[in-house]
Amino acid sequence: MKENLKFYGHDTVALAKRYGTPLYVFSANCFHASVEAIRRAFQKTKLDVTIHYAGKAFLTKAMCKLVAQEGLHLDVASGGELFTALQAGFPAEDICFHGSNKSNEELQMALDHRIGLIVIDSFDEIDRLTNLTTPEDRVDILVRIAPGIEAHTHELIQTGKVDSKFGVPASMVPQLMETLQELPRFQLKGLHCHIGSQITETEGFIKAAEKMLEIYAWIQKNYGQSFDYLNLGGGFGIPYLPQDPCIDLNALFTDLGEKVRDLCTEYDLKIPQLMFEPGRYLAATAGVTLYTVGTIKEIPGQKTYVSVDGGMMDNPRPALYGAAYHAEICNGKDEDKPVTVRISGKACETDTLIDQILLNDPQVGDILMVHATGAYNYAMASNYNRLPKPAVVLLMDDQSDIISRRETYEDIVRLDEIPSWLED
Ligand SMILES: Cc1ncc(COP(=O)(O)O)c(C=O)c1O
């Protein structure tokens, strides 16, 4: 009998047995290795760089602790993410707050806790923040710019185009600067852009840096203002399938550093501190999802459906963007009997998790591991079909701990109310 599949030294079948399935498993060791890898790559810029982990990829209170332990800053994109970070005691001054439609309540929370930076996304947000502050206040801000760069990635995760709900179009920077001149309470520390996600080519990042420094030069020339920071967002792609390309971060940051240094010399700019906001690159491969195979249907002349006990509720990315994943059967088997199958979820939708994959002799009751689910899976999970969300287990060396409990049916009805006129 072959051994069961291991994930960072842990027997995956034993994890499934101990914590139940579906189960998100996240390796602190893998996260640490990815942080180290990206740190080494950033050194190639030969510039001062800060890393803000993008909490939207995966955030719980324990995750905030891990991020702080790694010495990273944190990018949050909603009141809920900000609240999670504050509850975990994450240093407020190391938090950067994003969002294309922040509410008064969210902005007030950020102001009350004096978080490090608020990234303004629109003129309406400047109005909202003005109403929430006094002329004597001082609030450090960045402004998100839509630089007009089309990254090589899925259309739905391209975010730097001119025609985008994110940021202020580059063409409106003069208007932005005029508005901010009247509001000295806002300390404009720099600009931000994020061109998209799951990008595996380096060209878009270089073009974005060029465009942003061109804007810095224009602002310095016309307003005499120089900036402390240049935030170029996240978006570094990872290989989801064994044959997928991985972005060459060493090449990217060597070229990017050279470009920034050259352009700052050419435009006579103070070299800003660079900020990056990787989410997926740090979290995705640190996570896997374990499922139990429930039903196997061999449709004569068609295909074999292997149905698992999760689906689009715990991983909506295949349904949203046609995202591809790799999976393996975890149970050690005596022989290799590869079969081509489709992996389906249990939702009342055609929730295909993996369209076509070779699995080794899948049987009812087997444990299946889907790779690279650490980013945008738990974070995007829903209760569709009123299904409870899976637990999340954190692995650290040979230790495993629950960091988010499995929801129960009680949790599912916890917020429900029945109006008196419907009571028996
Ligand atoms: C502003 C911003 N920063 C960072 C990220 C993280 O992107 P990724 O997880 O692809 O690195 C996103 C993702 O949408 C984003 O919108």
The ligand as an SDF file (V2000), in Angstrom:
LIG
                    3D

 16 16  0  0  0  0  0  0  0  0999 V2000
   -5.5050   47.1520   -4.6640 C   0  0  0  0  0  0  0  0  0  0  0  0
   -5.1260   45.7280   -4.6740 C   0  0  0  0  0  0  0  0  0  0  0  0
   -3.9540   45.3690   -4.1560 N   0  0  0  0  0  0  0  0  0  0  0  0
   -3.5650   44.0770   -4.1120 C   0  0  0  0  0  0  0  0  0  0  0  0
   -4.3760   43.0810   -4.6170 C   0  0  0  0  0  0  0  0  0  0  0  0
   -3.8950   41.6680   -4.5120 C   0  0  0  0  0  0  0  0  0  0  0  0
   -3.7850   41.0640   -5.7370 O   0  0  0  0  0  0  0  0  0  0  0  0
   -3.0750   39.6260   -5.8610 P   0  0  0  0  0  0  0  0  0  0  0  0
   -3.7370   38.7400   -4.8730 O   0  0  0  0  0  0  0  0  0  0  0  0
   -3.3340   39.2230   -7.2480 O   0  0  0  0  0  0  0  0  0  0  0  0
   -1.6320   39.8220   -5.5570 O   0  0  0  0  0  0  0  0  0  0  0  0
   -5.6040   43.4010   -5.2000 C   0  0  0  0  0  0  0  0  0  0  0  0
   -6.4670   42.3610   -5.7490 C   0  0  0  0  0  0  0  0  0  0  0  0
   -7.5210   42.5360   -6.2540 O   0  0  0  0  0  0  0  0  0  0  0  0
   -6.0030   44.7660   -5.2170 C   0  0  0  0  0  0  0  0  0  0  0  0
   -7.1600   45.1360   -5.7400 O   0  0  0  0  0  0  0  0  0  0  0  0
  1  2  1  0
  2  3  1  0
  2 15  2  0
  3  4  2  0
  4  5  1  0
  5  6  1  0
  5 12  2  0
  6  7  1  0
  7  8  1  0
  8  9  2  0
  8 10  1  0
  8 11  1  0
 12 13  1  0
 12 15  1  0
 13 14  2  0
 15 16  1  0
M  END
$$$$
